Amino acid sequence: MRTRILAFAATLVLAALGAAVPVAQAAAPAIPGPTCTAARGAVEYDSATGQWTCKGGEHDGELITES
Protein backbone atom coordinates (compact mmCIF):
# COMPACT_ATOMS: atom_id res chain seq x y z
CA MET A 1 0.00 0.00 0.00
CA ARG A 2 2.83 2.43 0.86
CA THR A 3 4.50 1.72 -2.46
CA ARG A 4 1.36 2.71 -4.36
CA ILE A 5 0.99 5.93 -2.38
CA LEU A 6 4.65 6.82 -2.96
CA ALA A 7 4.36 6.05 -6.67
CA PHE A 8 1.20 8.14 -6.95
CA ALA A 9 2.83 11.06 -5.08
CA ALA A 10 5.92 10.86 -7.28
CA THR A 11 3.74 10.87 -10.39
CA LEU A 12 1.92 13.98 -9.22
CA VAL A 13 5.17 15.81 -8.45
CA LEU A 14 6.70 14.93 -11.82
CA ALA A 15 3.53 15.96 -13.64
CA ALA A 16 3.52 19.32 -11.85
CA LEU A 17 7.17 19.93 -12.69
CA GLY A 18 6.64 18.91 -16.31
CA ALA A 19 3.80 21.40 -16.67
CA ALA A 20 5.75 24.23 -15.02
CA VAL A 21 8.90 24.05 -17.19
CA PRO A 22 7.38 25.26 -20.51
CA VAL A 23 5.68 28.14 -18.69
CA ALA A 24 8.97 29.25 -17.15
CA GLN A 25 10.74 29.05 -20.50
CA ALA A 26 8.04 31.06 -22.25
CA ALA A 27 8.22 33.78 -19.60
CA ALA A 28 11.97 34.27 -20.03
CA PRO A 29 13.07 37.05 -22.40
CA ALA A 30 14.55 35.77 -25.67
CA ILE A 31 16.58 37.45 -28.40
CA PRO A 32 18.13 36.43 -31.73
CA GLY A 33 21.82 35.48 -31.77
CA PRO A 34 22.95 38.45 -33.90
CA THR A 35 21.34 40.85 -31.43
CA CYS A 36 23.41 39.30 -28.65
CA THR A 37 26.71 39.60 -30.51
CA ALA A 38 25.92 43.12 -31.73
CA ALA A 39 25.51 44.18 -28.09
CA ARG A 40 29.01 42.84 -27.25
CA GLY A 41 27.80 39.48 -25.96
CA ALA A 42 28.73 35.91 -26.81
CA VAL A 43 26.29 33.13 -27.69
CA GLU A 44 27.01 30.09 -25.51
CA TYR A 45 25.38 26.69 -25.09
CA ASP A 46 24.44 25.73 -21.54
CA SER A 47 24.52 21.93 -21.34
CA ALA A 48 22.78 21.96 -17.95
CA THR A 49 19.62 23.52 -19.42
CA GLY A 50 20.08 22.45 -23.05
CA GLN A 51 19.60 26.02 -24.26
CA TRP A 52 21.62 28.74 -25.94
CA THR A 53 22.11 31.91 -23.89
CA CYS A 54 23.77 35.28 -24.30
CA LYS A 55 26.77 35.82 -22.02
CA GLY A 56 27.99 39.34 -21.39
CA GLY A 57 26.98 42.59 -23.05
CA GLU A 58 23.59 44.24 -22.78
CA HIS A 59 21.62 40.96 -22.99
CA ASP A 60 23.57 38.89 -20.45
CA GLY A 61 21.67 35.76 -19.42
CA GLU A 62 18.86 36.05 -22.01
CA LEU A 63 17.82 33.04 -24.07
CA ILE A 64 18.69 32.87 -27.76
CA THR A 65 15.73 32.23 -30.07
CA GLU A 66 17.53 31.79 -33.41
CA SER A 67 21.00 32.12 -34.88
N, C-alpha and C positions, 0 to 999 in steps of 0.2 A: 504494500500500500504506500509506504514512504517513497519507494522508487517512482511510482506513478505520479505522486504529488511533486517530487523534485523534477521529473521530466516535464510535467506540465508547466511548472514555474519557469524552468529554463526556456521552454518554448515561448512563453509569453514575453520574457525579457529579450530574447533574440528577435522576436517579431517587432517589439517596440523599438529596439535599436535599428533594425533594418528600415523601418518606416521613417526614423528621424534623420538618417544620414542624407538622403536626397534633399530634404528640406534645408538642412544646414549648408549643403553645397550650393543650392540655388540662391540662398541668402547672401553668400559671399560675393564681393565685387569681383568682376572678371574683365580682363582687357586683352586685346590682341598682342601677340609677341612683338611686332614692330613698335607698338606704342611703348612697351617696356624698355626696349633697347634705345629708342629715341630719347627717353627720359633718363638716360645714363644708368639703366639697370641691366641685369643679365638674366636670361631665361634659364632656369635650372629645373631638373626633374627631381622630385622628392619621392624616393622609393618607399618611404613609410606610408605616404598617402596615395601614391600612384598618380600624382598630378603634377603638372608643370606650374611653376610659380615664378614670379618676378622677384629677384633679389637685388636690393639696393635701388638707388634712384628715387624718383617721386612715387613710384608704385610698389614699393617694397612690401612683399608678402601677399600681393594680389594674385589670384589665379589667372592663368593664361587660357584664353578661349580658342585661339587658332594661331598658326605660325605666320 
